[in-house]
């Protein structure tokens, strides 16, 4: 078994979509009430998810990453983790949420390969 249990591009899309759902919840809360405690908590939950996944790679004796984890999933997690907003600085929340979404969509949602005829 691989480090994150992601063996196929479909697995990667599914796991990334789950993280994007956390992002969607945080973004909706931000759009409703930018500086509320609920918004802060949802952003914290998203950041904690990203941190856990990121640190698993750097602090793990678990199995090696699969090809799709190495090429798609971990780059998405790494970029999103690095670009996550600072919870103590609400001015960073909007841009940070946008960067997380961009990273997850760019790297973590592999494009379906077209079948050759």
VOMARZA-61659 format. One line per 5 residues: for each residue x, y, z of N, C-alpha, C, O. Coordinates in steps of 0.05 Angstrom, whole numbers, plus 5000, padded with zeros to 4 digits. Atoms other than C-alpha are relative to their C-alpha. Layout:
N
X Y Z X Y Z X Y Z X Y Z ~ ...;
***
This chain:
117
5017 4976 5000 5000 5000 5000 5018 5025 5000 5040 5025 5011 ~ 4985 4975 5002 5023 5070 4985 4996 5018 5025 4979 5011 5042 ~ 5000 4982 4976 5033 5127 5035 4972 5010 5007 4964 5010 5030 ~ 5027 4988 4996 4964 5159 5026 4978 4981 4992 4954 4989 4994 ~ 5020 5019 5010 4928 5098 4998 4987 5009 4974 4965 5000 4967;
5010 4990 5026 4920 5133 4931 5017 4986 4978 5041 4990 4975 ~ 4986 5016 5020 4937 5085 4875 4993 5008 4971 5009 5003 4953 ~ 5009 4993 5027 4899 5113 4815 4993 5030 4999 4990 5043 5019 ~ 5008 4972 5004 4882 5181 4786 4971 5005 5011 4965 5026 5021 ~ 5027 4998 4989 4809 5168 4805 5001 5002 5031 4986 5018 5042;
4997 4998 4971 4831 5157 4878 5009 5028 5007 5000 5040 5027 ~ 4989 4973 4995 4870 5223 4874 4978 5021 4998 4975 5039 5014 ~ 5022 4981 5004 4810 5261 4847 4980 4998 5023 4971 5019 5032 ~ 5019 5003 4978 4765 5232 4901 5010 5012 5026 4996 5027 5039 ~ 4988 4990 4975 4812 5249 4958 5003 5031 4999 4997 5045 5018;
4998 4971 5004 4825 5319 4930 4973 5013 5002 4971 5035 5014 ~ 5027 4990 4999 4751 5330 4922 4990 5002 5029 4977 5021 5037 ~ 5007 4999 4972 4742 5314 4996 5012 5024 5014 4999 5037 5030 ~ 4986 4977 4988 4793 5367 5015 4987 5026 4989 4984 5046 5003 ~ 5013 4977 5011 4760 5416 4967 4973 5005 5013 4964 5028 5013;
5025 4996 4985 4694 5405 5005 5005 5015 5026 4990 5032 5033 ~ 4993 4984 4976 4729 5430 5068 5006 5029 4992 4998 5048 5006 ~ 4994 4973 5010 4754 5489 5028 4974 5015 4993 4971 5038 5000 ~ 5025 4987 5008 4684 5503 5001 4985 5010 5025 4974 5032 5025 ~ 5013 4992 4975 4656 5504 5072 5013 5025 5012 5000 5044 5021;
4986 4977 4989 4710 5553 5095 4996 5025 4983 4992 5047 4993 ~ 5004 4977 5018 4701 5597 5034 4972 5011 5002 4968 5035 5002 ~ 5027 4990 4997 4626 5600 5042 4997 5015 5026 4984 5036 5027 ~ 5001 4986 4975 4634 5620 5115 5014 5027 4998 5004 5047 5008 ~ 4985 4974 5005 4685 5673 5094 4982 5019 4985 4981 5043 4992;
5017 4982 5017 4637 5701 5042 4976 5010 5016 4966 5032 5010 ~ 5023 4991 4983 4581 5705 5094 5008 5019 5022 4995 5039 5027 ~ 4991 4984 4978 4620 5734 5151 5030 4997 5003 5040 4979 5016 ~ 4972 5002 5004 4693 5747 5137 5017 4994 5026 5036 4979 5025 ~ 4983 5002 4976 4720 5751 5208 4987 4986 5024 4994 4991 5047;
5014 5013 4978 4673 5707 5248 5018 4977 5011 5036 4967 4998 ~ 4986 5023 4988 4698 5653 5295 4994 4974 4985 5012 4957 4983 ~ 5007 5024 5016 4662 5601 5252 5018 4999 4975 5029 4978 4968 ~ 4982 4999 5023 4702 5624 5191 5028 4992 5008 5041 4976 4995 ~ 4973 5006 4990 4766 5621 5231 5003 4970 5006 5023 4958 4999;
4999 5029 4993 4750 5551 5256 5000 4983 4975 5015 4963 4974 ~ 5000 5016 5025 4734 5525 5186 5026 5002 4985 5035 4982 4973 ~ 4974 4997 5012 4798 5554 5159 5021 4984 5015 5039 4971 5004 ~ 4982 5016 4983 4835 5522 5218 4997 4970 4994 5017 4956 4993 ~ 5004 5028 5007 4803 5455 5202 5013 4992 4974 5025 4971 4971;
4988 5005 5026 4825 5460 5130 5030 4999 5002 5043 4982 4991 ~ 4971 4999 4996 4895 5480 5150 5010 4975 5015 5032 4964 5008 ~ 4992 5024 4985 4899 5422 5200 5000 4975 4982 5017 4958 4984 ~ 5001 5022 5019 4878 5373 5146 5024 5000 4982 5038 4980 4978 ~ 4977 4998 5018 4932 5399 5099 5026 4994 5016 5044 4981 5005;
4976 5004 4984 4984 5399 5155 5004 4970 5006 5026 4960 5004 ~ 4998 5029 4994 4968 5327 5174 5010 4985 4976 5028 4968 4978 ~ 4992 5014 5025 4975 5304 5102 5029 5007 4993 5044 4989 4985 ~ 4973 4991 5006 5038 5345 5091 5021 4986 5018 5041 4976 5009 ~ 4981 5011 4980 5072 5321 5155 5002 4970 4998 5022 4958 5006;
4998 5030 5003 5055 5248 5140 5022 4993 4981 5036 4973 4986 ~ 4978 5004 5019 5103 5253 5082 5027 5005 5012 5046 4990 5007 ~ 4974 4992 4989 5158 5286 5121 5008 4986 5026 5031 4986 5034 ~ 4995 5014 4974 5151 5246 5186 4990 4971 5000 4978 4962 5020 ~ 5012 5026 5001 5133 5177 5163 5019 4978 4993 5038 4982 4978;
4986 5025 5008 5162 5108 5161 4981 4982 4984 4987 4959 4980 ~ 5020 5014 5015 5101 5087 5122 5011 4994 4972 5033 5003 4965 ~ 4991 5007 5026 5107 5058 5052 5005 5025 4982 4996 5047 4988 ~ 4993 4979 5019 5133 5100 4994 4974 5009 4986 4954 4995 4985 ~ 5023 4990 5015 5086 5143 4953 4997 4985 4974 5017 4977 4962;
5006 5011 5027 5053 5114 4891 5007 5022 4980 5012 5045 4987 ~ 4994 4981 5021 5067 5148 4825 4980 5023 5000 4989 5046 4997 ~ 5021 4978 5001 5001 5187 4827 5002 5017 5025 4997 5041 5023 ~ 4996 4983 4976 5015 5210 4898 5024 5019 4996 5023 5042 5003 ~ 4975 4985 5004 5085 5233 4878 4995 5022 4979 5006 5044 4981;
5003 4982 5023 5062 5267 4813 4977 5019 5004 4978 5042 4993 ~ 5024 4984 4998 4994 5295 4833 4992 5008 5029 4991 5032 5035 ~ 5012 4994 4973 4970 5289 4905 5019 5016 5018 5011 5036 5028 ~ 4983 4986 4982 5031 5309 4944 5007 5028 4990 5008 5047 5006 ~ 4995 4973 5009 5048 5369 4899 4976 5019 5007 4980 5042 5014;
5024 4984 4993 4976 5393 4911 5000 5007 5030 4995 5030 5037 ~ 4999 4996 4971 4982 5384 4986 5022 5019 5008 5018 5037 5024 ~ 4977 4983 4994 5050 5416 4989 4995 5029 4993 4998 5047 5010 ~ 5005 4972 5008 5030 5478 4950 4978 5012 5017 4980 5035 5025 ~ 5022 4990 4984 4964 5485 4988 5009 5006 5029 5002 5026 5041;
4990 4997 4973 4999 5476 5055 5018 5025 5003 5015 5041 5021 ~ 4981 4977 5000 5053 5528 5039 4984 5026 4997 4991 5046 5009 ~ 5015 4975 5006 5002 5579 5013 4976 5005 5019 4962 5025 5015 ~ 5023 4996 4982 4951 5570 5069 5001 5026 5015 5023 5036 5021 ~ 5000 4974 4986 4929 5634 5103 5009 4998 5029 5008 4977 5041;
4993 4998 4972 4954 5656 5171 4975 5006 5016 4962 5026 5012 ~ 5025 4996 4984 4898 5648 5221 5001 5025 5017 4980 5036 5023 ~ 4998 4976 4983 4924 5706 5263 4998 5025 4983 4997 5047 4994 ~ 5001 4977 5018 4920 5752 5202 4976 4997 4981 4980 4988 4959 ~ 5023 5003 5017 4849 5755 5175 5003 5012 4972 4988 5004 4953;
4995 4988 5027 4874 5798 5117 5011 4980 4980 5009 4984 4956 ~ 4989 5020 5018 4908 5736 5089 4980 4978 4993 4986 4962 4975 ~ 5018 5023 5004 4847 5691 5091 4990 4998 4971 4990 4976 4960 ~ 5012 5002 5027 4816 5709 5024 5021 4990 4979 5015 4972 4964 ~ 4979 5009 5019 4881 5703 4984 5009 4972 5005 5013 4956 4987;
4991 5027 4993 4902 5641 5022 4980 4979 4992 4988 4958 4982 ~ 5021 5019 5009 4836 5606 5009 5001 4996 4970 4998 4974 4959 ~ 4998 5001 5030 4842 5623 4935 5024 4984 4991 5022 4968 4973 ~ 4976 5015 5007 4913 5595 4932 4997 4971 5006 5006 4954 4991 ~ 5005 5028 4993 4892 5531 4967 4984 4987 4978 4990 4966 4968;
5018 5010 5021 4836 5521 4916 5016 4996 4974 5013 4975 4961 ~ 4985 5002 5025 4882 5535 4858 5019 4977 5000 5021 4962 4980 ~ 4981 5022 4998 4935 5486 4882 4987 4973 4998 4996 4955 4984 ~ 5014 5025 5000 4886 5431 4895 4989 4993 4972 4990 4970 4963 ~ 5012 5005 5027 4852 5439 4827 5022 4996 4979 5019 4979 4962;
4979 5002 5020 4917 5448 4788 5015 4973 5002 5020 4960 4981 ~ 4984 5024 4997 4955 5389 4817 4985 4975 5008 4991 4953 4999 ~ 5014 5023 4988 4906 5345 4854 4977 4988 4984 4966 4967 4992 ~ 5022 5011 5016 4854 5335 4800 5012 4993 4972 5009 5008 4953 ~ 4988 5007 5026 4891 5297 4745 4980 4999 4978 4957 4990 4981;
5017 5000 5023 4863 5305 4677 4998 4971 4989 5017 4956 4990 ~ 5004 5027 5012 4833 5242 4646 5017 4999 4974 5016 5017 4957 ~ 4984 5003 5024 4881 5216 4594 4981 4990 4977 4965 4972 4981 ~ 5016 5008 5023 4849 5210 4525 5011 4974 4990 5035 4970 4987 ~ 4992 5026 5011 4849 5140 4498 5008 5003 4971 4994 5016 4956;
4992 4998 5028 4888 5133 4434 4985 4979 4984 4979 4957 4994 ~ 5015 5018 5017 4853 5101 4376 5018 4981 4985 5008 4964 4970;
***
